Every structure is written in structure tokens, then in C-alpha cells.
């Protein structure tokens, strides 16, 4: 890939519905079992939070370089004993997720996505 050229997503961002997200997740590496487990467990009251969380996951995972960086940061947080390094990695993970939610909100149709707390 040429520097400065944006990476193309693996799949389009799906609508924020359980059915559309299930189809998208099925096309992403190894995420379908967790999605299905969480979808089955999500009660009506938390369905919007479930949808928003998985829509953000799809948004990140459909960009290979961003997904790789996200996994790298998760691994660093899990393995490091350096508190400053963990804080920095966690902050970057937060920025990636904030960017994902912001991107979805720009393209979301009512009702707006509910971010998990």
C-alpha cells in the first residue's frame, strides 16, 4: 500500500440492525460466535447498546490496518506491567472507538446509536 493512500474497507459499514450486523460479522475473522452469543443474551432493554457496540466493532474490523493496531493495543494492555504503557495503549484504544462511534453517528439514521457506558 502506498503511503498516504487511504486503505479500502473490507466490507461496507452495515446498517445498525442485528440482521445486517450479523451478515457483516459473518464476513469478518472469527467474530461470529461471540456476536451470536451476545445477541442471544441481549435483553430488549440493552439491545441498542449491543447494536452500537457491534457496529463499532465492525467499523474497526473492516479496516485491516486499524483492526491490526487495535489487536496490538489490546495485547499490549493484557501483557504489559508498565502502567504508563498500559495507560497510553488504553487511551489509543479509546480514541479508535471514539472515532468509530463518531463515524457511525455521522452516517446513522434515527434513532441515533446509543454508546455503551
Long-range contacts (C-beta under 8 A, 24 or more apart in sequence): 7-63, 7-64, 7-65, 7-66, 9-62, 9-63, 10-61, 10-62, 10-63, 10-64, 11-58, 11-62, 12-62, 13-55, 13-58, 13-59, 13-62, 13-103, 13-104, 13-107, 14-55, 14-58, 16-51, 16-52, 16-55, 16-104, 16-108, 16-113, 17-51, 18-47, 18-50, 18-51, 21-51, 21-54, 21-55, 21-58, 24-58, 24-62, 25-54, 25-57, 25-58, 28-58, 28-61, 28-62, 29-61, 31-57, 31-61, 48-111, 48-113, 48-114, 49-114, 49-115, 49-116, 51-113, 52-101, 52-104, 52-113, 52-114, 52-115, 52-116, 53-116, 55-104, 55-113, 56-97, 56-100, 56-101, 56-104, 59-100, 59-103, 59-104, 60-96, 60-97, 60-100, 66-96, 69-96, 70-96
